[in-house]
Amino acid sequence: MKKALLPLNEEVRLAELSAYRILDTPSEKEFDDLAELLRSITQCSGVAISFIDKDRQWFKVGIGIPVPETSRDIAMCSHTILEKDVMVVNDARQDERFHDNPFVTTGIKIRFYAGAPIVSANGHNIGTVCVFDPSLHNLTPEQKRSLEIISSQVTKLLELRLKNRIIMDKAEELIDIERKTLQLTLREQEKERQLIGFELHENFAQVLAACLMYLNMSAESKELQTSFVTKTQQELGKVLAEIRKMSKTYNPISLDVVSLEDIIRDYISEFQQNCDVKVRMDWKGSYDTMRPETAINFFRIIVQYISLVCSRKEVKNVVIRVNVKDELRLTIHSDGDPGKVDMDQQKIAINAILTRIDLCNGTYDLKVINSANTVFRVMLPLNGEPVLERELVYS
């Protein structure tokens, strides 16, 4: 018995086999049906669809084979993967490679064998489709061609399984991101409630208590009445200013009082006071026909994306461009390496932003132009009707 040589591309071949994630998987009807079809075509008693691992031959289908795997050293298919075409052994007892092979001398006592390599999408022989029988056989050209066709079908099944697995992995990842996004949203809402409670209790309540004290004191002292009333007015002015600030933070849009552009510019101005990032905004067009809910989501998209971008220490410049015409178009350019950030947190934050875009029936495009520039584009319809994907191409 001669042990098969290793293919020249053995390491790459094994990596390709591993990538398909087929080894040690349960039986699947699609593979079983192909094996049954091949047995019917060739009239051989044994059929196998197997894969050659580092030290073993593992059988995905093994009709007439009593074991799920065997040593690679005694696998006849180890020789088949060295071939480009179908390998036929008319009489294994007379073949110096197999005459003393345990599968020939004992057990199933193979005499006739024919196998076609299973070729991966990248051209590596990762396994075989084979037929065998304890009696002598001769393959017709049609039967030989059937081996090749079924081998090709196995490759297609492997590719389909791999694509389905990738889709499932992606779906699981998206579900996990959605779950984390919901948790993040709930945490942010709870923080907002706590902040509102703190502001009301610690700040507003104390100021109102001081105002009440001033009013009581003014009633007792007519000489200081004017002074106390003035102080009361000042303190109440502070309360009103804080209330306006809070209302802008949690529900920022009141377009009949102040423009959306001014609200965003105010936010940018306050934002830059607390970080080293330079933010510039260019605004073109009028927003008279914009729906209030679109304006709110537009403001939130800018706030959330700028916060996300500026969480990277490498970011020093952000340019916001707004163009309002038949639709609302937003472009945000930022520098800094997007790779130097917690990818899970970035995905969660991006998902929260995209949710707002979807609520407005908008579209988006996020591109990394090079290691130092990221461009985020958004288009929102002014009338709430979905915009076409092709309309997103703009400078």
PyMOL commands that set and color helices and strands:
alter all, ss='L'
color gray80, all
select helices_A, chain A and resi 10-20+29-42+72-74+77-80+92-94+102-105+141-220+225-250+260-272+292-309+343-359+389-392
alter helices_A, ss='H'
color red, helices_A
select strands_A, chain A and resi 46-52+56-63+69-71+87-89+112-119+125-133+278-285+317-324+327-335+363-370+373-381
alter strands_A, ss='S'
color yellow, strands_A
deselect
rebuild
show_as cartoon
